[in-house]
Amino acid sequence: MKRTSIALSMLLAVASPLFSTAQKAEIQQQQPRTLQPNEFATNLPGATHIVAPPAEFDAINASDSDLAYHGFPPRPDQTSAPKAYASWTRAIKASKSRVAPNLEMTKVFHGPAKVNGSANAPAAGDNSLSSYNWSGYVNFSGASAYSSASYYYVYSDFIVPVARQPFGTCTGGWDWGSTWVGIDGWGSSDVLQAGVEFDAYCSIFSSSTYYSPWYEWFPYGETRITNLPIAPGDEYFVEVWSTSATQGYAYLVNENTNQAVSIGFTAPAGTRLVGNSAEWITERPGVGGSLASLTNYVADPYWSSYAVTFGYNVTDPSSATSYAIVGLDNAGHPDSYPTLLGPAAFVMQTEGSAW
């Protein structure tokens, strides 16, 4: 939902153009998979959606195979992971209306972590990391290839932040920010992810904000879901998972409007999921070939943040294999950082971007 004038809409179109014809052709050339009867192509090649199940379908008590057939995300085990199960149940109950997505490819990129230094792994005894684009938490599975040790799915609840520019500042352009959950990207070249975008614009003549849900499989760029409602203050549930090293899914629920979308999408050509890391991230994305200025989001709370491997090992931001990530600005100064609030909850806060 864009709240801006026609002139500013044109500005945003220039700032975030669609993918090139050559990039679209690359997607079209990929081998299509056979769709199930309730699965349909979207307006974007390589992406599909699953229509809503019959009104009498009981998703909470359905079998795992029926859940998958009807486009619902994997269900945590109620006995071994009761809190994760409770969060999943709440999101499924909020999924009262299934949206047939309208998709728009962009040149906004949420790529792998740009680490501070050359090391892709944390030093022994160090429970914090830093990155020029990521901030939040990352958990490591130890997988070196797609296997039972790889992450199967990751999800979280969060509130869509209010997008602002630094207090008392008008930059003359756009500041960009995103909240997302994902698999891979720390020590691997791909990222399977989905989340929400929150951007702020200011010039001497006007100011505006822009919000959108999205999914992405880097090295492709962000794909916006233009018809799933979003507004600052909305509560979103977002989950991503895979069924093979080249087939991913995203499920997003606006729990204020009780609308959901279920999207399947294929990996970029030559890309295979590893499943070595799972993350809950607030990011300043890449726009126009460089890292954008981070939106002054003030505070960004996450809760019910879980990741599960194919071996059904459940982790969260407080797990021993999780690490806090402090986001840095271009000069290497702390700009965005997490504070753990509980086993599966934390809050992100801005520092350098606020002032």
FIGU-13369 format. One record per residue: x, y negated, z negated of N, C-alpha, C in turn. Coordinates in steps of 0.05 Angstrom, whole numbers, plus 5000, padded with zeros to 4 digits. Each point is the difference from the previous one (the first is absolute). Example, Ala and Ser with C-alpha at 12.3 -4.5 7.8 and 13.67 -1.06 7.14 Angstrom:
526451144844498249765000501849765000 499349795014501649764999498549784986 
***
This chain:
501750245000498349765000501849755000 499949855021501749775002498449754995 501049844981498749754993501749775010 499549925025501749805013498549885023 501049785010498849875023500950135025 498749935023500850115026502949945006 500949754994502849935005501950174984 499350054974501850174984499850295009 497850095010499850275011502050035023 500249795017502050005022502850014989 500549854978502650004988500750284990 498150144987500550264990500550205023 498549975022500550175023502849985011 501049755000502849965009501950114980 499549964974501850104979500150304999 497850145007499850294997498850125025 501550005023498950095025499650305000 498450095019499550295004502550135011 500150274998502250155011500049975030 502450045012500349975029498750235015 499649965026498950225017501750244999 502649975000501950234999499750164975 499649864977499650144975497450164999 497949885011497450145002500350255018 501549975022500350225018501550234986 501949944982501450214986498150164983 498049874987498050154985498350175018 499149895022498250155019501350255011 502749995002501450235012500450234981 499549964974500350214981497950215004 500750264995498250225004497649984981 497549975010497749984982499450274988 499049994975499250254987497050045004 499050244996497250065003498449884977 498049855005498449874979497850194991 499449994974497850164990497349865007 497750144998497549895010499249734988 500749944975499249754988502249795000 502050045016502349825002500049865027 500549745000499749855025502449825004 500649945025502249815006499149724992 502049844993499549724994500749845025 500049734997500749835023503050005004 501650144983502950015002500950285006 501450055022501050275006501650114977 499650264995501650134979498749994972 497949844997498649984974497150105003 499150144979497350115000498649924973 497450045000498549974975498050224997 499250064976498050214995497549874989 497850075012497449874992499250094973 498149864988499050064973498750285000 500350144978498750274997497049974997 498550215003497149994995499449894972 497749884997499349874974500050204977 499450255005499850204979502850114993 502149935014502650114994501149914973 500850194984501049954973503150015000 501249765004502950005003501550074974 498849934978501450064974500350304996 498150165008500050294994500650165025 500549875023500550155025502750154999 500250195018502650145002502149825013 502550074996502249845012499749995030 499350225012499850005030497749835009 497749994986497849835007500749714996 501549934979500949734996501649915023 502050165008501749935023498449965025 498150185005498449995025498549745001 499049904977498449765000501749744995 502650035002501749764999500649894973 499550154978500749904974502950074993 501249844983502850054993500350244981 502350124999500450244982499349944971 498950204987499049974973502050104980 500849844980501850094979498650224983 501750174988498950214983498949894974 497550074995498649894976501350094974 501150245000501150114975502849904995 501850015020502849924996500449705002 498349865014500349715003497349864996 498950004976497349904996499749705005 502149844994499849715005500149945030 501750145014500049975029497450095013 498950214990497450105009497849794995 500049884976498049814994500149755018 502449915007500349785018499050075028 500750235009499150105027496950015000 498950114979497050034999498749735001 501149804986498849735001500049895028 502250045014500249895028498150145018 499750264997498150155017497249924995 499349964975497349904994499449725011 502149845002499749735011499950005031 500550235012500050025030497250055010 498349814996497150035008499549965029 501849855014499749945028502650045014 500050165021502550065016500049815024 502249845003500349815021501450135024 498949965024501450085024502049775007 502650054997501949774999500549885028 500349744999501049855023502949934993 501950085018502849984994501449805017 502049874989501649805014503050044993 501550075020502950044996501349724998 502149984983501449754996503050055002 501549784998502950014998500949914972 498350074980500849984972501050284992 502450014988501250254994500650034970 499250234989500650074972501950245002 502649945004501950205005501250124976 502150175003501450124977501249794982 500550084976501249814980502749895010 500349744999502549885006501549964973 501850194995501150024973502249794996 500449934975502149814992502650164997 501750005020502450165000499750235019 501850185000500150225020498750264990 499450024974499050254989497050035005 499250235010497150065003498950154976 501750094982499150144976500949854975 498450014979500849864975502550124987 501449844986502450094986499150164976 501750194991499350174977499449824975 497850064987499349854976498649745005 499749925025498849745006497150055008 498149874987497150045006498849765014 501749835012499049775016501649975025 498749905021501149965026499349725009 501249915022499249745011499950035030 498449835012499650015029499249725010 500749945025499449745012497149995010 498750235003497249995010498050144981 500950214986498150144982500349904971 497750034986500049974970497850184990 500450134977498050184990501350244988 499050245007501150254990500450205023 502150174997500550215019500650264985 499150225010500550264987501350185021 501950164992501650175018499350294995 499450155022499350284998502450185002 502249905012502350175005499950155026 497849975016499850145025501949885021 501350175016501749905021498750055028 497850155001498550045024497150064992 498249995019497150054994499650284990 499250034975499850274987498149984977 499950234984498350004976500949804979 502549915002501049804981499249725008 499049965024499449745011497449894987 499849745000497549884990497750055020 497850094989497550065015498349755002 499549874977498349765000500849814978 499349755003500649794980497649805001 499249904977497849814999500249824977 498349795000499849814978497549835003 499249884978498049794999501549744996 499049785012501249744995498049785007 500549764991498449775005501349845023 498449915019501049835022500849734988 502649925001500849754988498949765015 500049774986499549745013502649915014 499849955026502449915015500449704997 502449934991500749724997502849955010 500749755007502749925004501249924973 502649974997501249924974498549754990 499749994973498649784988501349735007 498449815009501049745007501649985026 499750215016501650025025498250055024 500649885022498750065026502350055020 500350255008502350085017499849935029 497649925009499649955028499550245017 499650244987499550245015498850214982 500450265007498850224986501950124980 499050084977501450184982498450275000 501450224997498850265005500550194976 498050174995500350204979498250245005 500850234989498450245003500350174975 497850144993500050204979499350275013 501650204994499650265014501050244984 499150235009501050264991501250145024 502150164995501250135023501850244993 500850135021501850234999502349955019 502550064990502549955015500749714999 502449945010500949725002502449934983 500650164979502449954984501950245006 501949955017501850215008499050155025 497949915012499050115025499149775018 499850065026499649785019497149945007 498150174989497249955006498649934974 497549905002498349964977497150055009 498650174986497150055004498649854978 498349805007499049824979497349875008 498749894980497649855004499649814976 498749785006499649804978498449765010 500549774987498649755007502149785003 499349825018501749775006498749754988 501749824990499049744989502049785007 499249825017501749795011498949724994 501849814999499249724994501349815020 498549825010501049805020499549724989 502049835006499749714993501549835020 498749795008501349795016499149734990 500949795011499249734991497149955006 498950155019497249965008498050194986 500950244992498050194990501550234986 498450164986501050244987498050235004 500950254999498250225004501250254988 498450214998500950264991499050215019 501350244999499250225017500350264984 498050175002500050264986499250225019 501350234998499250235017501050264988 498350215000501050274995501550105025 501850194996501650105022501250284994 501050135021501750244997502349975019 502050174996502549985016501650254998 501250085022502150214999502449885014 501849884984502449885011501750215013 501249955024500649735011497849865016 497550115002497849845010499549784979 498749785009499349794982497350044987 499349814984497450004985497750015020 498050164994497550015015497849904981 498849785006497949894984497350145004 498550024979497250105001498249764997 499149905022498849735000497249994990 498650234997497249994992499550144974 502150054984499650094972500149754983 497849934986500049744985502349984979 501049764997502049954981499949714991 500549954975500149734989501750014975 501349774992501550004976498350074976 501150174982498550094977498650275005 499850095025498950275005501850224989 498750214990501550234991500150205023 502450085007500550195022501250264989 499250225011501350264997501250085026 502650075001501350075024501650264996 499750185019501550254999501050075028 502550105002501150115025500950294994 499850165021500950284998500750105028 501250245001500650125026499250295000 499550115024499550285003502250145017 501849845010502450105014502049775000 502450065010502049795001499449785020 498050045016499349805021497149924999 498450094980497249924999499549894972 499149744999499549864975497149914999 499249924976497249914995500149774979 498049835002499749784980497049994993 499549964974497349974991499949754982 498449815008499949744985497149954992 499649924975497349954989500049724988 498249835009499449754986497950074979 500850014974498250094979498149784991 500349765011498049784995497750025020 500650085025497950025020499150285005 501350204987499450295003500250095029 502049895014500550085028502850135002 500250205017502550155003500650055029 502550065005500850085027502050234998 499750195018501850245001501350015028 502649975001501449985026502250215002 500150145023502250185006501849875021 502650044998501849885020502650165002 501249995023502450155006502549844996 502250154995502649874996501049875026 501649794998501349905024501850225013 500349975026501650205015502850034987 500750254995502750064989500149984970 497849934986499949964971498750244986 501250094979499050214984500149924970 497850064986499949944971502050184985 501349894980501850154983498650064974 498749804988498750034974501949994977 502249855003502049994979499449784979 498349815006499349794981497149935002 498849924977497349895000500249744985 498449805009500349734989497349864998 500149804981497849814995501449735001 499449845021501749785007498549745006 501149784991499349735009502449915017 499449925025502249955019499749735014 502349895007500049795020500950135026 498150015020500550165024501949865019 500750145021501549895022498149885021 500549755007498449865019501849845019 499850045026501649855018503050074999 500550254992502850105000501549944974 498849884980501349954974498050024978 501050024975498350024977498549744996 497450024995498449764996500449894972 499249754995499849894973497750144986 500450084975498050154985497849814991 497550095003497749854990500249984970 499249774989499849974971497450144991 500350254993497650164993499549984970 501749884984499849964971500150264985 497950175002500050264986498550205017 501050255000498950215017499850264984 497850064987499850234983499450265016 501450224992499550265011499250194976 498350195005499450204980499150255014 499950224985499550275012501850055023 502649964996502050025022501350284997 499450185019501050274999501250095027 501950184998501150135024500150304995 499450175020499850294997501550135022 501750194994501550155020498350245010 501050125022498650245010500250234980 501949994981500150194979498349924976 498449795003498249904980501349904974 502449895004501349854978499049725000 498849914978498749744998501949804986 500549775013501749804988498649735001 501049814984498949735000502349814994 499549734999502349814996501550044974 498950134980501450044975501650264999 499950165021501450265000503049975000 501450204991502949994998501349965027 498750095021501149975027499049745014 498849824985499149755012501949774992 500249805018501849784996498649745006 500449804983499049735005501649875022 498749855017501449855021499549714996 502149844998499849714998500449895029 498149845009500349875026501749764999 501749975021501949775001499349825023 500749744996499749825023502550025017 500249845021502250025019502749944987 500049854978502549944986500750204979 498350214997500650214980498949944973 498349794997498949944974497350154996 499450094975497550144995497649835008 498150125014497749865011497450134993 500050264996497550154995500850254983 498650054978500950214982497650134986 500350264993497950154987500350014970 497850034986500050054971498250244995 501150214989498450244994498049954978 497550075004497949964980499050264988 500750225012499150274991501150205019 499450264995501150215017499549965030 497649905008499449985028499149715007 500849814984499149725004502349814996 500049795017502149794997498949755013 501349784996499249755012502549885014 499649905024502049855015499749714995 502249864998500049714996502149865017 499449765009501949855016501749834981 502449945010501849824985500849775019 501850065019501049795018497849905019 498150175008498049915019497949824988 499850004973497949844988500649704999 502649934999500749724996501949915023 
***
